Amino acid sequence: MLRYFIEQKERDLFRLRDIEECIDKILELVERLQKFEEFELKWMEQDAMIRNFEIIGEVACIRKGF
């Protein structure tokens, strides 16, 4: 039983690291694109930011049995 909790904790830490990486990428994009108008014109940056939000949502929803 203890082993299960340790493994679960390791998986949770791995997921949190994924979320942290995505947040870092989003913040970097925000820093580079100071104006919303600039962001509107750059589809690759839009896609990258949206994808990182998707990853955060997917990682946050992972639970036992899903």
MODELLER restraints for C-alpha pairs under 7 A, 6 or more apart:
rsr = mdl.restraints
at = mdl.atoms
rsr.add(forms.Gaussian(group=physical.xy_distance, feature=features.Distance(at['CA:15:A'], at['CA:59:A']), mean=6.09, stdev=0.5))
rsr.add(forms.Gaussian(group=physical.xy_distance, feature=features.Distance(at['CA:19:A'], at['CA:56:A']), mean=5.33, stdev=0.5))
rsr.add(forms.Gaussian(group=physical.xy_distance, feature=features.Distance(at['CA:22:A'], at['CA:52:A']), mean=5.24, stdev=0.5))
rsr.add(forms.Gaussian(group=physical.xy_distance, feature=features.Distance(at['CA:22:A'], at['CA:56:A']), mean=6.80, stdev=0.5))
rsr.add(forms.Gaussian(group=physical.xy_distance, feature=features.Distance(at['CA:26:A'], at['CA:49:A']), mean=5.66, stdev=0.5))
rsr.add(forms.Gaussian(group=physical.xy_distance, feature=features.Distance(at['CA:26:A'], at['CA:52:A']), mean=6.93, stdev=0.5))
rsr.add(forms.Gaussian(group=physical.xy_distance, feature=features.Distance(at['CA:33:A'], at['CA:39:A']), mean=5.87, stdev=0.5))
rsr.add(forms.Gaussian(group=physical.xy_distance, feature=features.Distance(at['CA:39:A'], at['CA:46:A']), mean=6.90, stdev=0.5))
